[in-house]
């Protein structure tokens, strides 16, 4: 039986994001296809640290306003 599922990898386990009708304990084979992962172009550790520090500083300089609308989990994960 073949079935395609979407899953999130969290804390060492794949968590299905679509319904799955396999019985408990069944062995499956997983093929990982992660098109959103982009290898870093910067390989120098010092440059990477500088870029990370710059990103953190930008986040600190531009905080989310306290009166910003609160999004629900469904809104945050909505696929368009």
RACOR-V583472 format. One line per field, one symbol per residue. phi: phi as a letter, one per 20 degrees, with the letter a starting at -180 (. if undefined). psi: psi as a letter, one per 40 degrees, with the letter a starting at -180 (. if undefined). burial: + if it has 24 or more other ideal C-beta (glycine too) atoms within 12 Angstrom, else -. A space follows every 50 residues. Layout:
# RACOR-V583472
phi = ???
psi = ???
burial = ???
This chain:
# RACOR-V583472
phi = .dbdcdbdeblncedgdcgcdffgnfecdddeccfeedffeedfgfffff fffffffffffcffffeffeefgfffdfdd
psi = hhhhiiihhhfeihhheiihfiiieihihhhhhgeehhihdhehdddddd ddddddddddegihideiihiiddddehh.
burial = -------------------------------------------------- ------------------------------
